[in-house]
Amino acid sequence: MIPPLIVRRASELGLGLIAITDHNMTENAGAVMRAAEGSGLTVLPGMELQTQEEVHLLCLFETLDQARAWQAVVDDHLPALQNNDEFFGAQFIVDETGDLVRQDEQLRLTSAAIPLDEAVDRVHDFGGLPIAAHVDRQANGLLTILGFVPPGLPLAALEISARVPPDEATRRYPQVAGWPLICSGDAHRLSEMRASTLLTLASPSLRELALALSGADDRRVKLLP
C-alpha cells in the first residue's frame, strides 16, 4: 500500500476521489496526495479515529493543514504507550515514492480519550466531515457498540461495509434509514480497493462531497452494487 501503487490501482478502478484514513494517524496522507499530482486523482487527507467508546469515525479534510491540526488534538488524547512492532506490526511513514521516512513509535491501535459526540463536533470545527465508519461491522461499528445512531449527532453520513448489499442496508439495519450512506473498500491491501460509491459533483472536493451527502444543488451520492 505505498503511494504510487495506491494511485495506480485507483486509476485502474476508474476512481476520481479517494481518502487516506489511517488508524489514528494522518501522516501518510500527504505522500499519497503528492504521488497523485498530475494523475487526475484527487486525494483527501483524513483519519480513522477510534473514539473513547471504541467507535471508528472517519474524519475527512480538504487540506493537510486541517488534518495536521486534528492530528495534534488526537495525539494529545492517546495514551503514552509505545507501539509493539512484534504484536501490532510496524507503523511506517513513507514519502511519495514509498521510501521509508521513519517509523512511528506511538501506539495507534488503541482508543483516543475523545468521546464520539465531542469528536464529531471538533472535526466540524476544523472544517472536516465526520462519517461513522463501517457501522454494520461487529468490531468498532457504531450500531454494534451503541445499538443506534445518537439523535442529533451531526454526522455527515454513515458508511456501510462492502459485505452489505446496498439494496439490503436499510432492511438489515433499520437504524440507517434516512441517513446518507456511503460504501468504502476500507482497504488495507491494494486488492481491497474498489469502486463502490458514485458521486455526482461539480468537482472532486470535500465541499462538493458535503453537498452530495446532503443532496443539495443537484449533487448526489449512489451506492454501487
Backbone as JSON, one array per atom type, in Angstrom:
{
  "sequence": "MIPPLIVRRASELGLGLIAITDHNMTENAGAVMRAAEGSGLTVLPGMELQTQEEVHLLCLFETLDQARAWQAVVDDHLPALQNNDEFFGAQFIVDETGDLVRQDEQLRLTSAAIPLDEAVDRVHDFGGLPIAAHVDRQANGLLTILGFVPPGLPLAALEISARVPPDEATRRYPQVAGWPLICSGDAHRLSEMRASTLLTLASPSLRELALALSGADDRRVKLLP",
  "N": [[0.83, -1.21, 0.0], [1.89, 1.31, -0.87], [2.33, 4.8, -1.76], [2.58, 5.36, -4.76], [1.58, 2.98, -5.84], [-0.98, 2.84, -4.79], [-2.13, 5.02, -6.11], [-1.9, 4.15, -8.77], [-3.52, 1.85, -8.72], [-6.0, 2.99, -8.08], [-6.42, 4.43, -10.43], [-6.67, 2.32, -12.25], [-9.1, 1.32, -11.4], [-10.79, 3.33, -12.09], [-11.28, 5.39, -10.32], [-11.98, 8.63, -9.06], [-11.8, 10.09, -6.77], [-10.46, 9.66, -3.64], [-9.86, 8.84, -0.16], [-7.38, 9.01, 2.35], [-7.15, 7.29, 5.21], [-5.72, 6.45, 7.74], [-5.31, 4.58, 10.82], [-5.98, 6.47, 13.56], [-4.12, 8.31, 12.62], [-2.64, 10.7, 10.4], [-0.41, 11.07, 8.88], [0.59, 9.82, 6.52], [-1.0, 10.7, 4.51], [-0.28, 13.02, 3.05], [1.83, 12.12, 1.46], [0.57, 10.4, -0.35], [-1.1, 12.23, -1.6], [0.81, 13.83, -2.89], [1.91, 11.91, -4.58], [-0.2, 11.55, -6.28], [-0.33, 13.79, -7.85], [-1.01, 15.33, -10.92], [-2.18, 13.08, -11.95], [-4.9, 13.01, -12.21], [-6.36, 12.03, -10.16], [-7.97, 12.82, -7.16], [-7.03, 13.26, -3.83], [-8.11, 13.05, -0.59], [-7.05, 14.15, 2.6], [-7.15, 12.38, 5.68], [-8.42, 10.59, 8.56], [-8.97, 7.58, 10.38], [-10.48, 7.65, 13.2], [-10.35, 6.18, 16.41], [-12.64, 6.29, 18.79], [-13.32, 7.2, 22.26], [-15.28, 5.41, 23.0], [-14.63, 3.27, 21.47], [-15.62, 3.35, 18.93], [-15.3, 3.58, 15.42], [-14.5, 6.38, 13.53], [-14.62, 8.13, 10.59], [-12.68, 10.82, 9.57], [-12.63, 13.36, 7.51], [-10.82, 15.69, 5.53], [-10.16, 18.81, 3.8], [-7.68, 19.98, 3.43], [-4.14, 19.5, 4.1], [-3.2, 20.97, 6.24], [-5.48, 21.27, 7.87], [-5.9, 18.57, 8.51], [-3.53, 18.0, 9.89], [-3.76, 19.7, 12.07], [-5.91, 18.52, 13.39], [-4.7, 16.07, 13.91], [-2.89, 16.8, 15.9], [-4.59, 17.28, 18.04], [-5.67, 14.71, 18.46], [-3.33, 13.27, 19.08], [-2.75, 14.35, 21.55], [-4.61, 13.09, 23.06], [-4.14, 10.4, 23.09], [-2.99, 7.41, 24.71], [0.11, 7.4, 26.48], [1.89, 5.34, 25.2], [4.15, 3.01, 23.8], [4.37, 1.65, 20.52], [4.14, -1.84, 19.92], [6.0, -3.53, 17.86], [6.24, -6.25, 17.2], [3.86, -7.35, 17.97], [1.71, -5.69, 17.05], [2.6, -4.9, 14.59], [4.81, -2.97, 12.49], [4.75, 0.61, 12.16], [4.84, 2.51, 9.51], [6.04, 5.55, 8.15], [6.01, 7.05, 5.05], [7.48, 8.43, 1.98], [6.42, 10.12, -1.09], [7.25, 8.32, -3.01], [7.23, 5.93, -1.78], [9.37, 5.29, -0.23], [10.91, 4.72, 2.95], [10.47, 7.04, 5.52], [10.4, 7.33, 8.31], [9.81, 5.41, 11.31], [6.8, 5.27, 13.13], [6.5, 5.52, 16.52], [4.52, 5.77, 18.4], [1.8, 4.16, 19.96], [-0.84, 3.31, 17.97], [-3.02, 1.67, 17.54], [-5.33, 1.83, 19.33], [-7.69, 3.37, 21.6], [-8.48, 6.83, 21.42], [-8.85, 9.3, 23.95], [-11.34, 10.65, 23.47], [-14.64, 11.42, 23.44], [-17.32, 10.22, 21.31], [-19.33, 12.14, 20.54], [-18.04, 14.55, 21.07], [-15.83, 14.32, 19.37], [-17.04, 14.36, 16.82], [-18.11, 16.95, 16.78], [-15.75, 18.46, 16.99], [-14.32, 17.77, 14.7], [-15.94, 18.96, 12.78], [-15.46, 21.61, 13.61], [-12.85, 21.94, 12.73], [-13.24, 22.15, 10.06], [-13.83, 19.8, 8.78], [-15.32, 16.65, 7.62], [-17.26, 14.44, 9.42], [-17.77, 10.97, 9.44], [-19.45, 8.11, 10.33], [-17.79, 5.08, 10.55], [-18.0, 1.97, 8.78], [-20.56, 1.02, 9.95], [-22.04, -1.26, 10.34], [-20.37, -3.29, 11.09], [-19.12, -5.83, 13.29], [-16.87, -5.38, 14.86], [-15.97, -2.42, 16.25], [-18.0, -0.96, 15.06], [-20.56, 1.51, 14.87], [-23.27, 0.79, 15.28], [-23.1, -1.7, 16.48], [-21.72, -1.16, 18.86], [-23.1, 0.99, 20.16], [-25.72, 0.51, 19.45], [-27.5, 2.14, 18.17], [-27.96, 5.19, 16.25], [-26.97, 8.08, 17.69], [-29.45, 10.46, 18.47], [-29.55, 13.62, 16.88], [-26.81, 13.75, 16.55], [-24.34, 15.26, 14.68], [-23.42, 13.87, 12.21], [-21.96, 13.55, 8.94], [-22.54, 11.47, 7.27], [-23.25, 7.91, 7.08], [-21.21, 5.07, 6.94], [-21.45, 2.01, 5.29], [-20.27, -1.35, 5.27], [-18.52, -3.25, 2.71], [-19.61, -5.72, 2.71], [-22.33, -5.66, 2.89], [-25.07, -5.72, 0.82], [-26.08, -2.9, -1.05], [-28.85, -2.49, -1.53], [-30.01, -3.82, 0.53], [-29.34, -2.67, 2.87], [-30.93, -0.9, 4.54], [-32.94, -2.63, 5.23], [-31.68, -4.66, 6.68], [-30.49, -3.12, 8.64], [-32.3, -1.11, 10.17], [-31.75, 1.24, 11.52], [-30.21, 2.88, 9.92], [-31.82, 4.1, 8.13], [-32.86, 6.95, 6.36], [-30.48, 8.27, 6.59], [-27.65, 9.68, 4.85], [-25.72, 7.46, 2.89], [-22.59, 5.88, 2.43], [-20.3, 3.64, 0.81], [-17.29, 2.1, 1.36], [-14.06, 0.74, 0.45], [-12.54, 0.24, 2.66], [-9.85, -0.31, 2.58], [-7.02, -2.21, 3.25], [-5.22, -3.42, 1.74], [-4.03, -3.45, -1.65], [-5.63, -5.05, -3.24], [-8.07, -4.84, -2.05], [-9.15, -2.42, -2.66], [-11.83, -0.67, -4.22], [-14.43, 0.3, -6.51], [-17.14, 1.79, -5.29], [-18.95, 3.75, -4.57], [-20.86, 6.13, -6.17], [-20.49, 9.42, -7.04], [-22.07, 12.46, -7.77], [-20.75, 15.34, -8.71], [-19.63, 18.77, -8.89], [-16.96, 19.19, -8.85], [-14.09, 17.32, -7.71], [-13.98, 17.46, -4.44], [-13.87, 18.23, -0.91], [-15.86, 20.0, -0.1], [-17.74, 19.72, -2.17], [-18.34, 17.03, -1.82], [-19.63, 17.15, 0.63], [-21.93, 18.55, -0.14], [-23.07, 16.65, -1.87], [-23.64, 14.57, -0.09], [-25.6, 15.73, 1.4], [-27.49, 16.04, -0.5], [-27.78, 18.4, -1.94], [-28.15, 21.11, -4.31], [-28.28, 19.66, -6.76], [-26.28, 17.78, -6.47], [-25.3, 14.41, -5.89], [-25.32, 11.17, -4.28], [-24.67, 7.76, -4.73], [-24.92, 4.34, -4.03], [-23.01, 1.7, -5.35], [-23.72, -1.52, -6.75]],
  "CA": [[0.0, 0.0, 0.0], [2.71, 2.51, -0.95], [1.58, 5.81, -2.51], [2.41, 5.23, -6.21], [0.75, 1.82, -6.17], [-2.36, 3.23, -4.48], [-2.58, 5.88, -7.21], [-2.06, 3.31, -9.97], [-4.69, 0.98, -8.55], [-7.17, 3.86, -8.19], [-6.59, 4.71, -11.86], [-7.18, 1.1, -12.88], [-10.5, 1.16, -11.0], [-11.56, 4.47, -12.54], [-11.64, 6.24, -9.19], [-11.58, 10.03, -9.19], [-11.69, 10.69, -5.44], [-10.25, 8.71, -2.54], [-9.38, 9.43, 1.09], [-6.4, 8.22, 3.1], [-7.64, 7.36, 6.59], [-5.03, 5.5, 8.61], [-5.87, 4.47, 12.16], [-5.5, 7.49, 14.49], [-2.93, 8.95, 12.06], [-2.82, 11.38, 9.12], [0.9, 11.45, 8.34], [0.87, 9.3, 5.19], [-1.92, 11.27, 3.52], [0.43, 13.96, 2.19], [2.64, 11.38, 0.49], [-0.32, 9.93, -1.41], [-1.53, 13.42, -2.33], [1.91, 14.21, -3.8], [2.04, 10.86, -5.61], [-1.33, 11.65, -7.21], [-0.28, 15.03, -8.62], [-0.97, 15.14, -12.36], [-2.79, 11.8, -12.34], [-6.35, 13.12, -12.33], [-6.96, 11.51, -8.93], [-7.98, 13.72, -6.0], [-6.84, 12.53, -2.57], [-8.45, 13.81, 0.62], [-6.38, 13.68, 3.81], [-8.1, 12.07, 6.73], [-8.05, 9.7, 9.66], [-9.99, 6.75, 11.02], [-10.31, 7.82, 14.63], [-11.01, 5.28, 17.35], [-13.09, 7.16, 19.88], [-13.29, 6.67, 23.62], [-16.22, 4.28, 23.06], [-14.09, 2.31, 20.51], [-16.29, 3.52, 17.64], [-14.44, 4.12, 14.38], [-15.06, 7.57, 12.91], [-13.83, 8.7, 9.5], [-12.54, 12.27, 9.69], [-12.12, 13.77, 6.2], [-10.48, 17.11, 5.47], [-9.81, 19.33, 2.48], [-6.26, 20.34, 3.36], [-3.23, 18.86, 5.04], [-3.13, 21.78, 7.46], [-6.62, 20.87, 8.71], [-5.65, 17.22, 9.01], [-2.45, 18.05, 10.87], [-4.29, 20.32, 13.29], [-6.7, 17.47, 14.05], [-3.75, 15.08, 14.42], [-2.33, 17.3, 17.16], [-5.6, 17.05, 19.08], [-5.74, 13.27, 18.73], [-2.1, 12.86, 19.76], [-2.85, 14.77, 22.95], [-5.59, 12.24, 23.75], [-3.75, 9.0, 23.02], [-2.18, 7.03, 25.87], [1.57, 7.49, 26.27], [2.35, 3.96, 25.08], [4.93, 2.75, 22.6], [3.89, 0.54, 19.7], [4.85, -3.11, 19.97], [6.1, -3.95, 16.46], [6.06, -7.69, 17.03], [2.45, -7.7, 18.22], [0.8, -4.89, 16.23], [3.2, -4.56, 13.31], [5.48, -1.68, 12.42], [3.96, 1.72, 11.64], [5.78, 3.2, 8.65], [5.76, 6.82, 7.48], [6.74, 6.97, 3.79], [7.36, 9.58, 1.1], [5.54, 9.88, -2.23], [7.73, 7.18, -3.79], [7.1, 4.74, -0.96], [10.56, 5.08, 0.59], [10.7, 4.93, 4.37], [10.93, 8.28, 6.15], [10.66, 6.96, 9.7], [8.8, 4.58, 11.96], [6.04, 5.94, 14.18], [6.62, 4.7, 17.72], [3.32, 5.91, 19.23], [0.79, 3.13, 19.76], [-2.0, 3.87, 17.27], [-4.15, 0.74, 17.56], [-5.98, 1.98, 20.63], [-8.69, 4.44, 21.6], [-8.18, 8.16, 21.93], [-9.78, 9.67, 25.03], [-12.24, 11.67, 22.93], [-15.97, 10.83, 23.23], [-17.82, 10.32, 19.95], [-20.02, 13.39, 20.26], [-17.04, 15.62, 21.05], [-15.03, 14.14, 18.17], [-17.83, 14.82, 15.68], [-18.17, 18.42, 16.83], [-14.43, 19.06, 16.77], [-13.99, 17.6, 13.28], [-16.63, 20.07, 12.12], [-14.76, 22.85, 13.95], [-11.64, 22.01, 11.92], [-13.62, 22.21, 8.65], [-13.87, 18.45, 8.23], [-16.57, 15.88, 7.55], [-17.22, 13.21, 10.21], [-18.61, 9.9, 8.92], [-19.32, 6.89, 11.13], [-17.21, 4.06, 9.69], [-18.49, 0.58, 8.77], [-21.47, 0.98, 11.11], [-22.62, -2.59, 10.46], [-19.36, -4.27, 11.46], [-19.13, -6.24, 14.7], [-15.76, -4.72, 15.54], [-15.82, -0.96, 16.16], [-19.1, -0.35, 14.33], [-21.43, 2.32, 15.72], [-24.51, 0.09, 15.64], [-22.76, -2.79, 17.4], [-21.28, -0.64, 20.16], [-24.15, 1.78, 20.8], [-27.04, -0.04, 19.13], [-28.32, 3.14, 17.49], [-27.28, 6.43, 15.91], [-27.46, 9.07, 18.68], [-30.25, 11.55, 17.89], [-28.93, 14.93, 16.87], [-25.37, 13.7, 16.31], [-24.21, 15.86, 13.34], [-22.6, 13.13, 11.26], [-22.23, 13.87, 7.54], [-23.05, 10.25, 6.62], [-22.88, 6.63, 7.66], [-20.56, 4.16, 5.99], [-21.7, 0.59, 5.43], [-19.14, -2.11, 4.74], [-18.74, -3.86, 1.41], [-20.29, -7.02, 2.85], [-23.77, -5.44, 2.91], [-25.58, -5.23, -0.45], [-26.71, -1.59, -0.81], [-30.32, -2.52, -1.51], [-30.47, -4.51, 1.74], [-28.79, -1.99, 4.05], [-31.96, -0.41, 5.46], [-33.72, -3.76, 5.75], [-30.88, -5.32, 7.72], [-30.15, -2.17, 9.7], [-33.28, -0.02, 10.09], [-31.23, 2.46, 12.14], [-29.54, 3.74, 8.94], [-32.82, 4.72, 7.27], [-32.89, 8.4, 6.41], [-29.12, 8.81, 6.62], [-26.82, 9.49, 3.66], [-24.87, 6.28, 3.03], [-21.5, 5.61, 1.51], [-19.66, 2.34, 0.99], [-15.88, 2.2, 1.02], [-13.34, -0.53, 0.48], [-11.81, 0.08, 3.92], [-8.78, -1.13, 2.02], [-5.72, -2.34, 3.87], [-4.41, -4.02, 0.68], [-4.43, -2.96, -2.96], [-6.7, -5.91, -3.77], [-9.34, -4.49, -1.38], [-9.67, -1.18, -3.2], [-12.97, -0.95, -5.1], [-15.34, 1.4, -6.86], [-18.35, 1.39, -4.56], [-19.85, 4.88, -4.36], [-20.89, 7.05, -7.31], [-20.78, 10.77, -6.6], [-22.31, 13.49, -8.78], [-20.12, 16.52, -8.13], [-19.1, 19.75, -9.83], [-15.51, 18.98, -8.81], [-13.76, 16.39, -6.61], [-13.51, 18.22, -3.29], [-14.61, 17.96, 0.32], [-17.08, 20.82, -0.11], [-18.7, 19.08, -3.08], [-18.78, 15.8, -1.18], [-20.63, 17.53, 1.64], [-23.18, 18.86, -0.85], [-23.64, 15.4, -2.36], [-24.18, 13.8, 1.04], [-26.84, 16.39, 1.84], [-28.42, 16.09, -1.62], [-28.01, 19.81, -2.28], [-27.68, 21.69, -5.58], [-28.17, 18.6, -7.77], [-25.22, 16.81, -6.16], [-25.93, 13.15, -5.49], [-24.48, 10.03, -3.91], [-25.36, 6.5, -5.02], [-24.12, 3.15, -3.76], [-22.92, 0.76, -6.47], [-23.86, -2.92, -6.31]],
  "C": [[0.86, 1.25, 0.0], [2.05, 3.5, -1.92], [1.48, 5.61, -4.02], [1.54, 4.05, -6.62], [-0.72, 2.07, -5.83], [-2.93, 4.06, -5.62], [-2.82, 5.05, -8.47], [-3.3, 2.43, -9.87], [-5.99, 1.8, -8.64], [-7.47, 4.18, -9.64], [-7.17, 3.5, -12.58], [-8.67, 0.9, -12.59], [-11.39, 2.3, -11.48], [-12.01, 5.39, -11.43], [-11.16, 7.67, -9.42], [-11.34, 10.7, -7.86], [-11.52, 9.58, -4.41], [-9.83, 9.5, -1.31], [-8.4, 8.46, 1.74], [-6.73, 8.38, 4.58], [-6.99, 6.27, 7.44], [-5.58, 5.61, 10.04], [-5.2, 5.48, 13.1], [-4.28, 8.25, 13.95], [-3.22, 9.54, 10.69], [-1.52, 11.51, 8.33], [1.22, 10.91, 6.95], [-0.01, 9.91, 4.11], [-1.19, 12.19, 2.54], [1.24, 13.25, 1.12], [1.77, 10.88, -0.67], [-0.84, 11.1, -2.24], [-0.45, 13.85, -3.32], [2.08, 13.19, -4.92], [0.95, 10.98, -6.67], [-1.29, 12.89, -8.08], [-0.13, 14.74, -10.11], [-1.64, 13.88, -12.86], [-4.28, 11.9, -12.63], [-7.09, 12.59, -11.12], [-6.87, 12.56, -7.83], [-7.92, 12.89, -4.73], [-7.17, 13.46, -1.41], [-7.64, 13.27, 1.79], [-7.39, 13.41, 4.91], [-7.53, 11.12, 7.76], [-9.25, 8.81, 9.98], [-9.71, 6.82, 12.52], [-11.01, 6.69, 15.38], [-11.35, 6.07, 18.59], [-12.99, 6.45, 21.23], [-14.18, 5.44, 23.76], [-15.77, 3.12, 22.18], [-14.87, 2.3, 19.2], [-15.28, 4.1, 16.65], [-15.17, 5.24, 13.65], [-14.12, 8.07, 11.83], [-13.86, 10.22, 9.64], [-11.87, 12.74, 8.4], [-11.91, 15.28, 6.18], [-10.13, 17.51, 4.04], [-8.31, 19.53, 2.35], [-5.43, 19.58, 4.39], [-3.12, 19.65, 6.33], [-4.28, 21.44, 8.41], [-6.37, 19.51, 9.33], [-4.56, 17.21, 10.08], [-2.91, 18.69, 12.18], [-5.11, 19.32, 14.08], [-5.79, 16.4, 14.64], [-3.18, 15.52, 15.76], [-3.3, 17.09, 18.31], [-5.63, 15.57, 19.46], [-4.5, 12.8, 19.48], [-2.13, 13.23, 21.24], [-3.79, 13.88, 23.76], [-5.3, 10.75, 23.61], [-2.92, 8.65, 24.25], [-0.7, 7.06, 25.52], [2.16, 6.09, 26.28], [3.09, 3.8, 23.77], [4.35, 1.56, 21.85], [4.77, -0.69, 19.88], [4.87, -3.68, 18.55], [5.79, -5.42, 16.27], [4.6, -8.08, 17.18], [1.51, -7.0, 17.24], [1.31, -4.65, 14.81], [3.81, -3.18, 13.34], [4.57, -0.65, 11.77], [4.89, 2.62, 10.84], [5.21, 4.53, 8.16], [6.64, 6.83, 6.23], [6.62, 8.28, 3.02], [6.52, 9.19, -0.12], [5.99, 8.74, -3.14], [7.55, 5.85, -3.05], [8.32, 4.45, -0.12], [10.28, 5.45, 2.05], [11.28, 6.27, 4.81], [11.29, 8.01, 7.61], [9.6, 5.97, 10.15], [8.12, 5.39, 13.05], [6.02, 5.02, 15.4], [5.41, 4.8, 18.64], [2.35, 4.77, 18.94], [-0.46, 3.77, 19.16], [-3.23, 2.97, 17.37], [-4.77, 0.7, 18.95], [-6.98, 3.11, 20.52], [-8.09, 5.75, 22.09], [-9.24, 8.53, 22.97], [-10.64, 10.86, 24.58], [-13.6, 11.0, 22.72], [-16.46, 11.1, 21.8], [-18.45, 11.67, 19.66], [-19.05, 14.56, 20.19], [-16.2, 15.53, 19.78], [-15.76, 14.68, 16.94], [-17.86, 16.34, 15.64], [-16.82, 19.04, 16.48], [-13.95, 18.87, 15.34], [-14.68, 18.68, 12.46], [-15.91, 21.39, 12.37], [-13.51, 23.05, 13.1], [-11.96, 22.06, 10.42], [-13.73, 20.86, 7.99], [-15.25, 17.86, 8.16], [-16.42, 14.62, 8.4], [-18.24, 12.19, 9.68], [-18.39, 8.66, 9.79], [-18.9, 5.74, 10.22], [-17.87, 2.7, 9.89], [-19.44, 0.31, 9.95], [-22.04, -0.41, 11.36], [-21.64, -3.63, 11.0], [-19.42, -4.59, 12.94], [-18.03, -5.53, 15.48], [-15.78, -3.23, 15.23], [-16.89, -0.27, 15.32], [-20.05, 0.37, 15.29], [-22.65, 1.54, 16.19], [-24.25, -1.06, 16.61], [-22.46, -2.25, 18.8], [-22.4, 0.11, 20.88], [-25.55, 1.23, 20.55], [-27.93, 0.9, 18.35], [-27.43, 4.31, 17.08], [-27.81, 7.5, 16.86], [-28.24, 10.19, 18.01], [-29.52, 12.88, 17.98], [-27.43, 14.93, 16.64], [-25.11, 14.17, 14.87], [-23.19, 15.15, 12.45], [-22.95, 13.56, 9.84], [-22.85, 12.69, 6.82], [-22.71, 9.05, 7.48], [-22.24, 5.79, 6.57], [-20.99, 2.74, 6.31], [-20.53, -0.15, 4.79], [-19.53, -2.78, 3.43], [-19.49, -5.18, 1.51], [-21.82, -6.89, 2.85], [-24.22, -4.95, 1.53], [-26.35, -3.93, -0.23], [-28.22, -1.63, -0.72], [-30.88, -3.24, -0.29], [-30.08, -3.77, 3.02], [-29.88, -1.57, 5.02], [-32.83, -1.53, 5.99], [-32.97, -4.45, 6.88], [-30.64, -4.41, 8.92], [-31.1, -0.98, 9.62], [-32.77, 1.3, 10.65], [-30.59, 3.41, 11.11], [-30.53, 4.45, 8.02], [-32.82, 6.23, 7.46], [-31.53, 9.06, 6.45], [-28.48, 8.71, 5.24], [-25.87, 8.32, 3.9], [-23.75, 6.29, 2.0], [-21.02, 4.19, 1.77], [-18.22, 2.47, 0.52], [-15.23, 0.83, 1.07], [-12.74, -0.82, 1.84], [-10.54, -0.72, 3.64], [-7.49, -1.06, 2.83], [-4.72, -2.99, 2.9], [-4.91, -3.48, -0.65], [-5.61, -3.75, -3.51], [-8.06, -5.58, -3.16], [-9.9, -3.16, -1.85], [-10.78, -1.5, -4.19], [-13.72, 0.34, -5.39], [-16.7, 1.05, -6.29], [-19.36, 2.5, -4.38], [-19.73, 5.83, -5.54], [-21.34, 8.42, -6.83], [-21.01, 11.67, -7.81], [-21.88, 14.82, -8.19], [-19.75, 17.51, -9.25], [-17.59, 19.64, -9.92], [-15.22, 18.04, -7.65], [-13.16, 17.15, -5.43], [-14.36, 17.86, -2.08], [-15.92, 18.74, 0.34], [-18.14, 20.19, -1.0], [-19.22, 17.77, -2.5], [-19.84, 16.09, -0.13], [-21.97, 17.85, 0.99], [-23.85, 17.59, -1.34], [-24.29, 14.61, -1.24], [-25.47, 14.42, 1.56], [-27.86, 16.49, 0.72], [-28.72, 17.48, -2.1], [-27.5, 20.14, -3.67], [-27.4, 20.64, -6.65], [-26.96, 17.68, -7.59], [-25.87, 15.55, -5.6], [-24.88, 12.14, -5.06], [-25.3, 8.76, -4.11], [-24.42, 5.35, -4.74], [-24.17, 2.22, -4.97], [-23.05, -0.67, -5.97], [-22.53, -3.66, -6.36]]
}
